[in-house]
Amino acid sequence: MAILEVNNASVSFGPISNRYEVLNDLNLKVEENEFVAIIGFSGAGKSTLMSLLAGLQKATSGKVLFKQKPISEPRPDLGIMFQNYSLLPWLSVLDNVKIAINAVQPKLSKSALDEKAHHYVKMVKLDHAVDKKPQELSGGMRQRASLARTLSLDPEVLLLDEPLSALDALTRSELQDQILNIWEKNKRTVVMITNDVDEAVLMADRIIPLTMGPAATLSDEFKVNMERPRNRHTLNDHPEFMRLKSEITAFMMGLNQESKKGTGDVIPMPKVKPKSFSLPVMSPTFKQNPVPVKNSSNVA
């Protein structure tokens, strides 16, 4: 039975006479303890989709269900982590976590609150920086603090809205491993938004493309039939990794070409052939409306 479900959901903005449809007829089922990655171009509506799953955005039509019941508002068992850190700048790492815990467990004793906050700060390996303010932290450390705050709510479903996209490749790979370790130990259900193919194949059980906007929808899924744990340093020698990477990249490029037909703005795309490279160098990310290029051997 699906723990999280979207049934024929659409999201539109504006007056009825001139409505802009961001998402159209979405259908999704996420099983308990599953790790699902949704991949798409920038501007396609990925963050709107994540807000819909978290109860921050209401569907114009259709339903979003958590444990078979409609999601009508944000709730602590649906923990969301955004691309931007959303930390309170005047509070320390520990106090940022404490304020989140206190919001959902206001009757917790001071000692229990301290213990719980320290537990999650230690879980993301920030116990050496508990007293530091966000401006004293690197980008990766701020995202760890944000992850600790989200995990401290004890969510049954962890929603990750491109939380690693602004980080350098090394920091990104470290946080990927950290998220995977937490997921494997605690077996939380995870839905992650990303625009990086390598990241999706490394981390997920299933990868579902979001088509180009407006009126974006979820396409057919790609199943990741690879054993766990997955070693990033040997992935490029794994035929299933290379096959999936090639197929998904070609599919996303096809979406881009299809969306530009008839506009005179089609970007020539090269044939996609798998080749070896060293991780943690990331695959090209997908951005909507890229700058046209003259040479077909380059991808914007």
Number of C-alpha atoms within 10 A of each C-alpha: 10 15 18 23 23 22 15 16 21 24 23 18 11 9 8 8 6 8 10 14 17 21 26 21 16 22 17 15 14 20 14 17 16 19 24 25 27 25 27 28 24 18 17 22 23 26 17 18 25 23 18 23 26 25 19 17 17 21 22 14 14 16 20 25 18 20 12 12 12 14 23 17 12 16 15 19 16 22 22 28 22 20 17 16 18 14 19 13 12 12 16 20 30 23 20 23 29 21 17 19 23 17 11 14 12 11 10 13 11 11 9 11 19 16 12 17 27 21 15 23 25 15 17 20 15 20 15 9 18 18 14 16 19 24 12 13 15 12 19 20 20 21 27 25 29 27 26 27 27 25 28 23 21 16 17 19 27 23 24 22 23 21 25 24 16 14 16 14 14 14 16 22 19 13 20 16 16 16 16 20 14 14 18 14 8 11 16 19 21 27 24 22 29 26 22 22 23 23 20 23 25 20 23 21 19 19 27 20 23 25 22 25 20 16 18 23 23 19 15 9 15 16 14 18 13 15 8 10 11 14 12 16 10 11 19 17 12 11 12 15 19 18 12 20 20 17 15 20 21 17 14 20 19 12 17 23 15 12 17 13 11 8 7 7 14 16 22 17 18 13 11 14 12 16 9 9 12 11 16 17 13 17 15 13 17 22 16 15 17 14 11 13 14 10 11 12 10 11 17 14
